[in-house]
């Protein structure tokens, strides 16, 4: 089946050990094949709109944000239905979202449903509150989780199906001005 949506994410592989078993049962995105991540922009463009020009603009935009280190430091909640990990600092994620959104103004974060961008790594949603609370308590005991953020991944798929896959990865810019510039994005196919 052809993908129907795309998203820009920052995978956080180091979080899988702490959140993986909960995501498997409590986060639909895990069953779609989406790794533990912090969302940069979802939904992004329709898959048929992704062309070389879009990839070039994304590459240039994302390269304008320096690489950074982050720690998932505590559990947060959206109401009683979504439990997530908070990255600190969160400002670089907001900067990524803002930079891409400015270049693609028709792609409001979460389809414009929320007015504030709150960077987060979801590990449970739409389950009974006691189930989510137990998951939160277990995951909290494993914090903080550190990660080096050096790229953004474009993924494509169809919600509800285990079809999501990487299309392309875009390196962030150098952390220090003395480092050599990083290469162009690698395309893995749409």
Backbone as a printed PyTorch tensor [residue, N CA C, xyz], in Angstrom:
tensor([[[ 0.8360, -1.1840,  0.0000],
         [ 0.0000,  0.0000,  0.0000],
         [ 0.8800,  1.2470,  0.0000]],

        [[ 0.5170,  2.2070, -0.8140],
         [ 1.2470,  3.4650, -0.8810],
         [ 1.0190,  4.2710,  0.3960]],

        [[ 2.0640,  4.9810,  0.8730],
         [ 1.8920,  5.8280,  2.0500],
         [ 0.8770,  6.9410,  1.7860]],

        [[ 0.1940,  7.3560,  2.8520],
         [-0.7890,  8.4300,  2.7380],
         [-0.3870,  9.6700,  3.5280]],

        [[ 0.6340,  9.5420,  4.4000],
         [ 1.0770, 10.6600,  5.2260],
         [ 2.5850, 10.6250,  5.3860]],

        [[ 3.1300, 11.7780,  5.7870],
         [ 4.5440, 11.8520,  6.1590],
         [ 4.6650, 12.5900,  7.4860]],

        [[ 5.8120, 12.4200,  8.1130],
         [ 6.1090, 13.1000,  9.3710],
         [ 7.6050, 13.3230,  9.4580]],

        [[ 8.0000, 14.3210, 10.2200],
         [ 9.4020, 14.5700, 10.5320],
         [ 9.5790, 14.2840, 12.0220]],

        [[10.5150, 13.3870, 12.3310],
         [10.7230, 12.9730, 13.7170],
         [12.2060, 12.9690, 14.0570]],

        [[12.4820, 12.9890, 15.3600],
         [13.8190, 12.7360, 15.8720],
         [13.7300, 11.4290, 16.6610]],

        [[14.2430, 10.3280, 16.0850],
         [14.2290,  9.0710, 16.8280],
         [15.1270,  9.1770, 18.0640]],

        [[14.6900,  8.5530, 19.1460],
         [15.4770,  8.5140, 20.3830],
         [15.6800,  7.0390, 20.7310]],

        [[16.6320,  6.3630, 20.0540],
         [16.7990,  4.9270, 20.2690],
         [17.1200,  4.5610, 21.7140]],

        [[17.8270,  5.4400, 22.4210],
         [18.1800,  5.1500, 23.8050],
         [16.9850,  5.0600, 24.7420]],

        [[15.8220,  5.5220, 24.2940],
         [14.6150,  5.4560, 25.1340],
         [13.8840,  4.1310, 24.9810]],

        [[14.1990,  3.3740, 23.9390],
         [13.4510,  2.1380, 23.6550],
         [13.4630,  1.1600, 24.8230]],

        [[14.5980,  1.0220, 25.4920],
         [14.6660,  0.0810, 26.6120],
         [13.6750,  0.4420, 27.7080]],

        [[13.5380,  1.7230, 27.9970],
         [12.6340,  2.1710, 29.0590],
         [11.1760,  2.1740, 28.6370]],

        [[10.8990,  2.5660, 27.3890],
         [ 9.5020,  2.7650, 26.9750],
         [ 8.9730,  1.7350, 25.9920]],

        [[ 9.8530,  0.9250, 25.4120],
         [ 9.4550,  0.0230, 24.3400],
         [ 8.2950, -0.8960, 24.6800]],

        [[ 8.3500, -1.5440, 25.8330],
         [ 7.2670, -2.4910, 26.1530],
         [ 5.9400, -1.7760, 26.3740]],

        [[ 5.9960, -0.5430, 26.8670],
         [ 4.7590,  0.2190, 27.0510],
         [ 4.2460,  0.7340, 25.7100]],

        [[ 5.1470,  1.2090, 24.8770],
         [ 4.7260,  1.6820, 23.5480],
         [ 4.0680,  0.5560, 22.7630]],

        [[ 4.6090, -0.6490, 22.8770],
         [ 4.0380, -1.7830, 22.1270],
         [ 2.5640, -1.9810, 22.4100]],

        [[ 2.1570, -1.7430, 23.6590],
         [ 0.7550, -1.9770, 24.0060],
         [-0.0620, -0.6950, 24.1930]],

        [[ 0.6100,  0.4430, 24.3890],
         [-0.1120,  1.6640, 24.7480],
         [ 0.0340,  2.8230, 23.7510]],

        [[ 0.8460,  2.6600, 22.7180],
         [ 1.0450,  3.7430, 21.7520],
         [ 0.8230,  3.1930, 20.3460]],

        [[-0.2720,  3.5630, 19.6940],
         [-0.5550,  3.0450, 18.3490],
         [ 0.5880,  3.2570, 17.3550]],

        [[ 1.3280,  4.3420, 17.4930],
         [ 2.4160,  4.6140, 16.5460],
         [ 3.4600,  3.5020, 16.5530]],

        [[ 3.6740,  2.8500, 17.6900],
         [ 4.6330,  1.7450, 17.7490],
         [ 4.1710,  0.5990, 16.8580]],

        [[ 2.8730,  0.3140, 16.8640],
         [ 2.3630, -0.7790, 16.0270],
         [ 2.3980, -0.4160, 14.5420]],

        [[ 2.5480,  0.8630, 14.2230],
         [ 2.6730,  1.2980, 12.8310],
         [ 4.1110,  1.1530, 12.3350]],

        [[ 5.0460,  0.8820, 13.2730],
         [ 6.4540,  0.7850, 12.9090],
         [ 7.2370,  2.0530, 13.1700]],

        [[ 6.6550,  3.0040, 13.8920],
         [ 7.3280,  4.2660, 14.2000],
         [ 8.1290,  4.0770, 15.4950]],

        [[ 9.4390,  4.3990, 15.4800],
         [10.2570,  4.2250, 16.6800],
         [ 9.9340,  5.2690, 17.7530]],

        [[10.4650,  5.0640, 18.9520],
         [10.3740,  6.0760, 20.0080],
         [11.0010,  7.3610, 19.4580]],

        [[10.2870,  8.4680, 19.6110],
         [10.7260,  9.6920, 18.9460],
         [10.1160, 10.9320, 19.5900]],

        [[10.6940, 12.0680, 19.2250],
         [10.1000, 13.3740, 19.4730],
         [ 9.6890, 13.8900, 18.0980]],

        [[ 8.4370, 14.2760, 17.9580],
         [ 7.9250, 14.7580, 16.6780],
         [ 8.4280, 16.1730, 16.4030]],

        [[ 8.8870, 16.3860, 15.1880],
         [ 9.2220, 17.7260, 14.7260],
         [ 8.0030, 18.3230, 14.0320]],

        [[ 7.4000, 17.5640, 13.1110],
         [ 6.2220, 18.0730, 12.4080],
         [ 5.3790, 16.9110, 11.8850]],

        [[ 4.1380, 16.8630, 12.3370],
         [ 3.1690, 15.8690, 11.8690],
         [ 1.7910, 16.5020, 11.8970]],

        [[ 1.0100, 16.2960, 10.8530],
         [ 1.4190, 15.7150,  9.5800],
         [ 2.2600, 16.6960,  8.7840]],

        [[ 3.1270, 16.1340,  7.9310],
         [ 3.9130, 16.9700,  7.0350],
         [ 3.2110, 16.9490,  5.6760]],

        [[ 3.9140, 17.0430,  4.5980],
         [ 3.3060, 17.0620,  3.2670],
         [ 2.8020, 15.6750,  2.8700]],

        [[ 1.8620, 15.6380,  1.9380],
         [ 1.4160, 14.3630,  1.3750],
         [ 2.6120, 13.7310,  0.6490]],

        [[ 2.7230, 12.4120,  0.6730],
         [ 3.8860, 11.7570,  0.0460],
         [ 4.1310, 12.1690, -1.4020]],

        [[ 3.0810, 12.3710, -2.1850],
         [ 3.2770, 12.7470, -3.5870],
         [ 3.8220, 14.1610, -3.7430]],

        [[ 3.8200, 14.9580, -2.6720],
         [ 4.3810, 16.3070, -2.7230],
         [ 5.8710, 16.3280, -2.4020]],

        [[ 6.4030, 15.2160, -1.9330],
         [ 7.8220, 15.1660, -1.5760],
         [ 8.6250, 14.9700, -2.8600]],

        [[ 9.3810, 16.0040, -3.2170],
         [10.2230, 15.9380, -4.4080],
         [11.6130, 16.4590, -4.0490]],

        [[12.4980, 16.5310, -5.0300],
         [13.8710, 16.9670, -4.7620],
         [13.9250, 18.3810, -4.1940]],

        [[13.0390, 19.2640, -4.6440],
         [13.0330, 20.6270, -4.1190],
         [12.6600, 20.6320, -2.6420]],

        [[11.6460, 19.8690, -2.2640],
         [11.2500, 19.7750, -0.8550],
         [12.3990, 19.2140, -0.0330]],

        [[13.0530, 18.1650, -0.5380],
         [14.1670, 17.5610,  0.1950],
         [15.3160, 18.5400,  0.3640]],

        [[15.5720, 19.3450, -0.6520],
         [16.6420, 20.3460, -0.5660],
         [16.3030, 21.4110,  0.4650]],

        [[15.0730, 21.9020,  0.4440],
         [14.6530, 22.9210,  1.4230],
         [14.7330, 22.3500,  2.8370]],

        [[14.2560, 21.1190,  3.0270],
         [14.3470, 20.4890,  4.3480],
         [15.8020, 20.3620,  4.7900]],

        [[16.6580, 19.8900,  3.9040],
         [18.0690, 19.7160,  4.2360],
         [18.7000, 21.0300,  4.6790]],

        [[18.4520, 22.0850,  3.9180],
         [19.0150, 23.3950,  4.2490],
         [18.4440, 23.9390,  5.5560]],

        [[17.1540, 23.7650,  5.7550],
         [16.4940, 24.2840,  6.9560],
         [16.9900, 23.5630,  8.2000]],

        [[17.0290, 22.2580,  8.1430],
         [17.4400, 21.4670,  9.3110],
         [18.9220, 21.6610,  9.6020]],

        [[19.7400, 21.8180,  8.5680],
         [21.1690, 22.0700,  8.7660],
         [21.4170, 23.4070,  9.4590]],

        [[20.4280, 24.2950,  9.4540],
         [20.5540, 25.5870, 10.1330],
         [20.3670, 25.5050, 11.6390]],

        [[19.9810, 24.3460, 12.1520],
         [19.8120, 24.1370, 13.5890],
         [20.9940, 23.2970, 14.0700]],

        [[21.7540, 23.7660, 15.0620],
         [22.9160, 22.9940, 15.5300],
         [22.5090, 21.6990, 16.2370]],

        [[23.3690, 20.6940, 16.1010],
         [23.2040, 19.4590, 16.8730],
         [23.1760, 19.8130, 18.3550]],

        [[22.5280, 18.9540, 19.1390],
         [22.4320, 19.2330, 20.5680],
         [22.2720, 17.9340, 21.3440]],

        [[22.5760, 18.0140, 22.6160],
         [22.3590, 16.9060, 23.5360],
         [21.0880, 17.1840, 24.3150]],

        [[20.3940, 16.1220, 24.6620],
         [19.1250, 16.2490, 25.3610],
         [19.0430, 15.1440, 26.4140]],

        [[18.2430, 15.3820, 27.4280],
         [17.9380, 14.3420, 28.4150],
         [16.4300, 14.2880, 28.5870]],

        [[15.8930, 13.0820, 28.5870],
         [14.4790, 12.8780, 28.9240],
         [14.4550, 12.8090, 30.4460]],

        [[13.8870, 13.8450, 31.0620],
         [14.0820, 14.0210, 32.4990],
         [12.8860, 13.6770, 33.3730]],

        [[11.6860, 13.7870, 32.8200],
         [10.5180, 13.5310, 33.6560],
         [ 9.3030, 13.1780, 32.7960]],

        [[ 8.3090, 12.6290, 33.4540],
         [ 7.0680, 12.2420, 32.7980],
         [ 6.1190, 13.4250, 32.7890]],

        [[ 5.4290, 13.6110, 31.6840],
         [ 4.3970, 14.6350, 31.5720],
         [ 3.1010, 14.0030, 31.0940]],

        [[ 2.0290, 14.7570, 31.1950],
         [ 0.7010, 14.2730, 30.8090],
         [-0.0110, 15.3240, 29.9710]],

        [[-0.7800, 14.8660, 28.9990],
         [-1.7820, 15.6820, 28.3340],
         [-3.1060, 15.1460, 28.8390]],

        [[-3.7310, 15.8840, 29.7490],
         [-4.9590, 15.4010, 30.3850],
         [-4.6800, 14.1070, 31.1220]],

        [[-5.6400, 13.1930, 31.0800],
         [-5.4730, 11.8750, 31.6930],
         [-5.2840, 10.7920, 30.6420]],

        [[-5.0780, 11.1940, 29.3900],
         [-5.1030, 10.2020, 28.3150],
         [-3.7880, 10.0030, 27.5710]],

        [[-2.8170, 10.9040, 27.7410],
         [-1.5380, 10.7630, 27.0430],
         [-0.4070, 10.9810, 28.0490]],

        [[ 0.5050, 10.0070, 28.1180],
         [ 1.6580, 10.0970, 29.0100],
         [ 2.9180, 10.1140, 28.1450]],

        [[ 3.8720, 10.9690, 28.5320],
         [ 5.0300, 11.2070, 27.6820],
         [ 6.2540, 11.5890, 28.5060]],

        [[ 7.4050, 11.5530, 27.8430],
         [ 8.6550, 11.9930, 28.4570],
         [ 9.0180, 13.3740, 27.9320]],

        [[ 9.5040, 14.2090, 28.8370],
         [ 9.8650, 15.5780, 28.4990],
         [11.3660, 15.6890, 28.2290]],

        [[11.7370, 16.1940, 27.0520],
         [13.1540, 16.4190, 26.7660],
         [13.6030, 17.7700, 27.3210]],

        [[14.8140, 17.7750, 27.8700],
         [15.4210, 19.0160, 28.3550],
         [16.8210, 19.1220, 27.7820]],

        [[17.1780, 20.1890, 27.1430],
         [16.3200, 21.3300, 26.8700],
         [15.2980, 20.9900, 25.7780]],

        [[14.1830, 21.6920, 25.7970],
         [13.1700, 21.4630, 24.7610],
         [13.2200, 22.5190, 23.6600]],

        [[13.8930, 23.6330, 23.9150],
         [13.9540, 24.7400, 22.9550],
         [14.4980, 24.3130, 21.5860]],

        [[15.5510, 23.4620, 21.4960],
         [16.0130, 23.0720, 20.1580],
         [14.9440, 22.3410, 19.3420]],

        [[14.0850, 21.5570, 19.9950],
         [12.9950, 20.8960, 19.2750],
         [11.9790, 21.9310, 18.7770]],

        [[11.6740, 22.9030, 19.6190],
         [10.7600, 23.9790, 19.2080],
         [11.3740, 24.7330, 18.0250]],

        [[12.6840, 24.9880, 18.0890],
         [13.3560, 25.6790, 16.9870],
         [13.2680, 24.8810, 15.6890]],

        [[13.4300, 23.5600, 15.7760],
         [13.3020, 22.7150, 14.5900],
         [11.9050, 22.8120, 13.9990]],

        [[10.9010, 22.6510, 14.8520],
         [ 9.5130, 22.7070, 14.3810],
         [ 9.2190, 24.0630, 13.7470]],

        [[ 9.6180, 25.1120, 14.4230],
         [ 9.3530, 26.4670, 13.9250],
         [10.0500, 26.7040, 12.5890]],

        [[11.3000, 26.2850, 12.4870],
         [12.0540, 26.5110, 11.2500],
         [11.4090, 25.7880, 10.0620]],

        [[11.0170, 24.5320, 10.2580],
         [10.4010, 23.7840,  9.1580],
         [ 9.0260, 24.3500,  8.8330]],

        [[ 8.2560, 24.6500,  9.8540],
         [ 6.9080, 25.1930,  9.6480],
         [ 6.9580, 26.5190,  8.8890]],

        [[ 7.9620, 27.3560,  9.1990],
         [ 8.0980, 28.6290,  8.4860],
         [ 8.3770, 28.4190,  6.9990]],

        [[ 9.1310, 27.3670,  6.6750],
         [ 9.4430, 27.0840,  5.2680],
         [ 8.2850, 26.3850,  4.5540]],

        [[ 7.4200, 25.7010,  5.3340],
         [ 6.2590, 24.9920,  4.7890],
         [ 5.0290, 25.4040,  5.6080]],

        [[ 4.5500, 26.6390,  5.4170],
         [ 3.5010, 27.1860,  6.2820],
         [ 2.1690, 26.4440,  6.2370]],

        [[ 1.9500, 25.6100,  5.2580],
         [ 0.7110, 24.8380,  5.1960],
         [ 0.7440, 23.5740,  6.0350]],

        [[ 1.8090, 23.3850,  6.8190],
         [ 1.9710, 22.1610,  7.6000],
         [ 1.9970, 22.4570,  9.0940]],

        [[ 0.9510, 23.0350,  9.6030],
         [ 0.8870, 23.3760, 11.0260],
         [ 1.0720, 22.1290, 11.8850]],

        [[ 1.8360, 22.2480, 12.9820],
         [ 2.0280, 21.0950, 13.8650],
         [ 0.6880, 20.5000, 14.2980]],

        [[ 0.6060, 19.1890, 14.2190],
         [-0.5990, 18.4300, 14.5980],
         [-1.8480, 18.9470, 13.8900]],

        [[-1.6460, 19.3880, 12.6540],
         [-2.7600, 19.8540, 11.8410],
         [-3.4250, 21.0920, 12.4090]],

        [[-2.7180, 21.8350, 13.2760],
         [-3.2660, 23.0470, 13.8810],
         [-4.1650, 22.7880, 15.0760]],

        [[-4.2410, 21.5490, 15.5510],
         [-5.1160, 21.2180, 16.6850],
         [-4.6620, 21.8330, 18.0050]],

        [[-3.3610, 22.0990, 18.1300],
         [-2.8190, 22.6260, 19.3820],
         [-2.1020, 23.9430, 19.1110]],

        [[-2.2710, 24.9070, 19.9960],
         [-1.6660, 26.2160, 19.7760],
         [-0.2060, 26.2720, 20.2110]],

        [[ 0.1890, 25.4640, 21.1750],
         [ 1.5730, 25.4600, 21.6570],
         [ 2.2740, 24.1790, 21.2360]],

        [[ 3.5260, 24.3120, 20.8370],
         [ 4.3510, 23.1490, 20.5350],
         [ 4.9950, 22.7050, 21.8420]],

        [[ 4.7090, 21.4760, 22.2550],
         [ 5.2760, 20.9000, 23.4740],
         [ 6.0570, 19.6540, 23.0500]],

        [[ 7.3820, 19.7720, 22.9250],
         [ 8.1650, 18.6040, 22.5410],
         [ 7.9820, 17.4830, 23.5690]],

        [[ 7.7970, 16.2660, 23.0610],
         [ 7.5500, 15.1330, 23.9600],
         [ 7.7710, 13.8150, 23.2290]],

        [[ 8.0030, 12.7710, 24.0120],
         [ 8.1140, 11.4120, 23.5060],
         [ 6.9680, 10.6190, 24.1230]],

        [[ 5.9320, 10.3600, 23.3510],
         [ 4.7560,  9.6400, 23.8470],
         [ 5.0930,  8.1750, 24.0490]],

        [[ 4.6430,  7.6190, 25.1930],
         [ 4.7910,  6.1770, 25.3820],
         [ 3.4860,  5.5120, 25.7860]],

        [[ 2.4100,  6.2920, 25.9020],
         [ 1.1140,  5.6920, 26.1720],
         [-0.0050,  6.6840, 25.9380]],

        [[-1.1260,  6.1640, 25.4120],
         [-2.2800,  7.0340, 25.2020],
         [-3.5540,  6.2160, 25.0720]],

        [[-4.6480,  6.8760, 25.4110],
         [-5.9820,  6.3130, 25.2450],
         [-6.1420,  4.9400, 25.8930]],

        [[-5.5330,  4.7870, 27.0680],
         [-5.6820,  3.5690, 27.8740],
         [-6.2380,  4.0070, 29.2290]],

        [[-6.7240,  3.0730, 30.0460],
         [-7.2140,  3.4540, 31.3680],
         [-6.1310,  4.1740, 32.1790]],

        [[-6.5290,  5.1860, 32.9090],
         [-5.5870,  6.0040, 33.6890],
         [-4.6960,  5.1430, 34.5980]],

        [[-5.2200,  4.1250, 35.3040],
         [-4.3270,  3.3140, 36.1440],
         [-3.2300,  2.6050, 35.3280]],

        [[-3.5420,  2.1830, 34.1370],
         [-2.5540,  1.5230, 33.2760],
         [-1.4680,  2.5150, 32.8690]],

        [[-1.8840,  3.7110, 32.4620],
         [-0.9170,  4.7360, 32.0810],
         [-0.0870,  5.1800, 33.2800]],

        [[-0.7130,  5.2950, 34.4510],
         [ 0.0050,  5.7030, 35.6670],
         [ 1.0590,  4.6750, 36.0540]],

        [[ 0.7250,  3.3960, 35.9160],
         [ 1.6960,  2.3470, 36.2330],
         [ 2.8810,  2.4110, 35.2670]],

        [[ 2.5900,  2.6250, 33.9900],
         [ 3.6580,  2.7700, 33.0030],
         [ 4.5280,  3.9830, 33.3400]],

        [[ 3.9020,  5.0830, 33.7090],
         [ 4.6410,  6.3000, 34.0600],
         [ 5.5610,  6.0640, 35.2500]],

        [[ 5.0750,  5.3630, 36.2460],
         [ 5.8820,  5.0860, 37.4400],
         [ 7.0870,  4.2200, 37.0840]],

        [[ 6.8660,  3.2050, 36.2710],
         [ 7.9600,  2.3080, 35.8760],
         [ 9.0000,  3.0540, 35.0540]],

        [[ 8.5570,  3.8510, 34.0930],
         [ 9.4830,  4.5890, 33.2370],
         [10.2220,  5.6570, 34.0430]],

        [[ 9.5500,  6.3220, 34.9630],
         [10.1780,  7.3680, 35.7870],
         [11.4030,  6.8500, 36.5250]],

        [[11.3390,  5.6030, 36.9540],
         [12.4530,  5.0210, 37.7030],
         [13.7060,  4.8480, 36.8460]],

        [[13.5720,  4.9770, 35.5220],
         [14.7030,  4.7860, 34.6190],
         [15.2480,  6.0980, 34.0560]],

        [[14.7650,  7.2050, 34.5790],
         [15.1860,  8.5110, 34.0840],
         [16.3490,  9.0500, 34.8940]],

        [[17.1620,  9.9130, 34.3190],
         [17.0700, 10.4950, 32.9830],
         [17.6590,  9.5660, 31.9160]],

        [[17.2620,  9.8260, 30.6780],
         [17.7930,  9.1210, 29.5080],
         [18.4120, 10.1820, 28.6050]],

        [[19.6860, 10.0470, 28.3390],
         [20.3790, 11.0210, 27.5010],
         [20.3840, 10.6170, 26.0410]],

        [[20.4900, 11.6140, 25.1750],
         [20.5670, 11.3600, 23.7350],
         [21.2990, 12.5100, 23.0570]],

        [[22.0390, 12.1640, 22.0240],
         [22.6490, 13.1620, 21.1430],
         [21.7380, 13.2860, 19.9290]],

        [[21.2740, 14.4930, 19.6650],
         [20.3680, 14.7250, 18.5380],
         [21.1880, 15.3360, 17.4140]],

        [[21.3320, 14.5580, 16.3260],
         [22.1510, 15.0290, 15.2150],
         [21.4540, 14.9140, 13.8550]],

        [[20.1770, 14.4560, 13.8550],
         [19.4630, 14.3730, 12.5880],
         [17.9600, 14.3480, 12.8130]],

        [[17.2460, 14.6410, 11.7170],
         [15.7860, 14.5460, 11.6660],
         [15.4690, 13.5370, 10.5710]],

        [[14.5000, 12.6680, 10.8330],
         [14.1140, 11.6350,  9.8640],
         [12.7350, 11.9450,  9.2870]],

        [[12.6510, 11.8870,  7.9670],
         [11.3730, 11.9660,  7.2660],
         [10.8580, 10.5430,  7.1270]],

        [[ 9.6420, 10.2890,  7.6160],
         [ 9.0380,  8.9710,  7.5120],
         [ 7.7190,  9.0860,  6.7570]],

        [[ 7.3000,  7.9820,  6.1730],
         [ 6.0420,  7.9570,  5.4250],
         [ 5.3230,  6.6550,  5.7160]],

        [[ 3.9880,  6.7140,  5.7290],
         [ 3.1960,  5.5210,  5.9570],
         [ 1.7190,  5.8540,  5.9980]],

        [[ 0.9640,  4.8990,  6.4940],
         [-0.4740,  5.0410,  6.6160],
         [-0.8680,  4.7170,  8.0510]],

        [[-1.5280,  5.6420,  8.7590],
         [-1.9430,  5.3520, 10.1330],
         [-2.7580,  4.0580, 10.1910]],

        [[-2.4780,  3.2960, 11.2380],
         [-3.2060,  2.0530, 11.4370],
         [-2.5510,  0.8530, 10.7930]],

        [[-1.5620,  1.0750,  9.9360],
         [-0.8820, -0.0360,  9.2770],
         [ 0.6060, -0.0210,  9.6170]],

        [[ 1.2110, -1.1800,  9.7260],
         [ 2.6540, -1.2660, 10.0080],
         [ 3.4210, -0.9650,  8.7160]],

        [[ 3.2160,  0.2300,  8.2130],
         [ 3.7790,  0.5950,  6.9180],
         [ 4.7750,  1.7420,  6.9940]],

        [[ 4.9490,  2.3450,  8.1550],
         [ 5.8020,  3.5220,  8.2500],
         [ 7.2680,  3.1290,  8.0840]],

        [[ 7.9600,  3.9060,  7.2430],
         [ 9.3690,  3.6390,  7.0030],
         [10.1050,  4.9470,  6.7650]],

        [[11.4130,  4.8750,  6.9360],
         [12.2580,  6.0450,  6.7110],
         [12.3260,  6.3460,  5.2240]],

        [[12.2260,  7.6320,  4.9040],
         [12.3720,  8.1090,  3.5330],
         [13.7390,  8.7540,  3.3750]],

        [[14.1260,  9.5570,  4.3730],
         [15.3290, 10.3640,  4.2600],
         [15.7410, 10.8290,  5.6530]],

        [[17.0370, 11.0290,  5.8430],
         [17.5280, 11.6180,  7.0920],
         [18.2840, 12.8940,  6.7670]],

        [[18.0680, 13.9100,  7.5970],
         [18.6650, 15.2260,  7.3960],
         [19.5480, 15.5580,  8.5920]],

        [[20.8490, 15.7390,  8.3730],
         [21.7260, 16.0970,  9.4840],
         [21.4710, 17.5150,  9.9770]],

        [[21.5560, 17.6790, 11.2900],
         [21.5470, 19.0160, 11.8630],
         [22.9050, 19.6450, 11.6200]],

        [[22.9910, 20.9450, 11.8710],
         [24.2480, 21.6550, 11.6700],
         [25.2650, 21.3220, 12.7410]],

        [[26.4740, 21.8100, 12.5480],
         [27.5320, 21.5400, 13.5120],
         [27.2180, 22.1330, 14.8790]],

        [[27.6920, 21.4340, 15.9100],
         [27.4890, 21.9130, 17.2740],
         [28.4280, 23.0820, 17.5660]],

        [[29.6150, 23.0100, 17.0030],
         [30.5820, 24.0830, 17.1900],
         [31.0150, 24.6010, 15.8290]],

        [[31.3440, 25.8620, 15.7570],
         [31.7290, 26.4920, 14.4940],
         [33.0060, 25.8950, 13.9180]],

        [[33.8230, 25.2060, 14.7130],
         [35.0820, 24.6580, 14.2220],
         [34.9020, 23.3090, 13.5400]],

        [[33.7360, 22.6940, 13.6470],
         [33.5030, 21.3990, 13.0120],
         [33.2540, 21.5760, 11.5160]],

        [[33.5680, 20.5290, 10.7620],
         [33.3230, 20.5270,  9.3240],
         [31.8260, 20.4030,  9.0640]],

        [[31.3170, 21.0330,  7.9970],
         [29.9030, 20.8760,  7.6530],
         [29.5880, 19.4120,  7.3620]],

        [[28.3810, 19.0130,  7.6670],
         [27.9430, 17.6410,  7.4460],
         [27.3710, 17.5090,  6.0390]],

        [[27.3000, 16.2760,  5.5520],
         [26.8510, 16.0040,  4.1810],
         [25.3750, 16.2400,  3.9580]],

        [[24.9730, 16.1160,  2.6880],
         [23.5690, 16.2660,  2.3020],
         [22.7540, 15.0920,  2.8190]],

        [[21.4760, 15.2580,  2.7470],
         [20.5550, 14.2160,  3.1970],
         [20.7240, 12.9610,  2.3540]],

        [[20.5360, 11.8030,  2.9890],
         [20.5360, 10.5270,  2.2700],
         [19.1090, 10.1290,  2.0160]],

        [[18.7870,  9.8740,  0.7680],
         [17.4300,  9.4780,  0.4250],
         [17.3460,  7.9650,  0.3830]],

        [[16.3590,  7.4070,  1.0550],
         [16.2000,  5.9580,  1.0740],
         [14.9970,  5.5070,  0.2860]],

        [[14.2910,  6.4290, -0.3510],
         [13.1370,  6.0680, -1.1850],
         [11.8310,  6.4190, -0.5480]],

        [[10.8790,  6.8030, -1.3470],
         [ 9.5480,  7.1760, -0.8350],
         [ 8.5450,  6.1410, -1.2100]]])
